[in-house]
């Protein structure tokens, strides 16, 4: 049987052969190569000897240093690699607007959902979730439109509570994490009117501000 010379240790362009891999189904010998940029590349003997494989693909990747993608500014190429199946792709060292340093592959840099550090990604995802739930400026619009009282409420009207000790009705309203006391009243009708005025003042102005008054 014919013996083929080993290519381990030989250089082909920017590639240095470091190990032999199992041959292809057609019997082509495959080699694991290390690129001068730090990347890895798998090539057959034919591609190496013919000059078709001379780098890991890094020559095809433009220099992104100084470019801005979303919240990230690219500082330069790093020695980190991102595993992609049997291959790895180069990572860019980036600084996020918040000051964090992160490492991204080229395709994640150009993805607007990922062109930020992990901390900012978490905040971004939380904000998207809040918007999906109907939150605007920290306030859930569905909540200020739904006047259904909670299960603990015994007056039958949201924000109105009967104080048996004083035989009076207490009115209050909570808006954007702030509680407003609207007084106590002998008659529930008066307490309801106080609550309604507060809703018109606080909720109405807010809905008008965010352009949701007529929704």
N, C-alpha and C positions, 0 to 999 in steps of 0.2 A: 504493500500500500504506500502511496506517495505521501511523504511527510512535508508539511508546509512550514516555513520558518515562522517563528513567533515574532509578533510585532510589539510585544511589551517593551516599553522604554523608548520606542521610536517616536519621533515627532513628525507631524504632518500639519504644516501651517501653524496654527495656534494650539493644536491638539497634541497631547502626549498620551500614548496608549498605556493604560495602567493594569488592565486585566482582560482576559479572554472570557467571553460569554458563550452560552450554548448557541450552536449554529441555527440558522433559519431552517424552515421545513424543506427548503430547496438545497440545503447543504452549504449555504454561504456562511463563512466564518464571521462572527460578530465580536466587536471589541468595545470595551468601556474606555472612554478617553476623558482626560481632564483638560479643560481649556485654560488658557492663560488668564482669563477673566475670573476663573474660579468655578465656572459651570462644568457640567458633565454632558457628555454626548456619546451616543451609541452609534457605531458605524460599522459597515462591512469592510472586509479587506479590499474589495473592488473599489468602493467609494474612496477609501483612504489612498490607495495606490494611484488612482486616476486623478486625484486632486479635487474630487467633487465634495469631499468632507474636509474642511480645513479649520472650522471653528464650531462652537456650540450654537451658533445663531446670533451671537452677540453683535456681530458686525451689521446685522440687519436692524438692530435696535438703536434708534437715534439717542443721542445724549440729551437727557431731560433736565440736567442740572440747571437750577434757577427758574424752571417753569412752575406755574401755579395750577393746581388742580383742586377745585373745590376749596377746602380749608387748608390744603397741604402745599407747602413749598418744597420742591425737590432740592436736597442738599448735595446729592451725588450718588454714584453707584456704591453699593455696600458689598461686603463679602458674604452676606447671607443669601441663602437659596430657598426658594419656595417649592416644596415637592408637588409635582403634578404627575401622578401615576409613576411610570418608570423613569420620568425625566424630572429635572428641576429647572426652575426659571429664576433669573436674577431678580434681586430685590433692590429697590431704591430707598435710600435713607431720606426721610422727609420730616419737616417740622410743621406741626399743626398750628392753627391760629391760637390755640389755647396754650401753646408752648411745649406740648408733649412731642417727643421724638418717636416716630413710628416707621415701619418698614413695609413697603408695598410693591407688588408686582405691577407691571405696566398696565395690565387690563383692569386691575382694581383702582389704579390712579384715575382712569378715565370713566369709572363708574361713579355717578354722583351720589349713590347711596353708600359708597365705601371710601370716598376721597376725603377722609378725616381720620383722626385717631380713634382708638377703641372707646375712650371715655366719651368723646363727642358723638360717636355712633350710637352709644347707649342713650344719650340725651335726645338725639335726633329720632331714634325709634320710639322713645317715650312720647315725644311731641307728636309724632304721626299718629300714635295710638290715641292720644288725647283728642286730636282733631277728629279722628274717626268716631270717637265717642261723643262728639259734639261740643268739645271744649273750645272756647274762644277767650283768650286773655285770662286763663285760669278759671273760667266760669262755664259750667255745662248748661247750654241753652235749654235743653229739654227739662232741666230741673226748675228753671225759673218760669217755664211755661206750664208746668204741671203743678197745680195747687192741691193735689191729693195729700191729705195729712198723713203723718206717720202712724204706725200701729199704736204707738204710745200716746198719741194725742186723743184726748177725750172730749174736746170741744166740738169736733167735727169740722174745724176750719184750720188750715195751716197757719202756724205762728200764733195761735190763740190758745192760752192755757188757763184753766180754771184753778184758782188758788182757794181751796176750801177753808183754809185758816182765816182768810180775810173776806171770804165770800165775794171775790172780785175776779175779773178776767184780765190776765196779763197778755199784752200784745208785744211781739218782738219780730225781728227779721234778721236773717244772716245773709250777708252778701260779701263775696270775695274774702272770706275768712274773718269778717268783722261782724260782731253782733250789735244790733241796734235795739235798745229798749224803747218801746213806744208808749209806755205808761200802763196803768191799771184802770179798769173801768167797772162800774157797777153792772152795766148792761153789756151783753155780748155784742149787740149791734154796734155800740160805740167802739168796742175793741176791734171789730171787723173793719169798720170805716178807717180807723187809724192804720191798720195793716194795709188796707187797699191804697191809702194815700202814699204810704212808704213804698209799696210795689210800683206805683206809677212814677214816683220820684227816682228810685234807684234802678229798677229794672227797665223802665221806659227809656231813661236817658242812656243806659248802657246799650240796649237793643238799637237805639237810634244811632249811637256812636259806631257800632260794628256793622251797621247796615242790615240788621235783621229784624227791624221793627215790624215789617209787614209779612214776614215768613210764617 
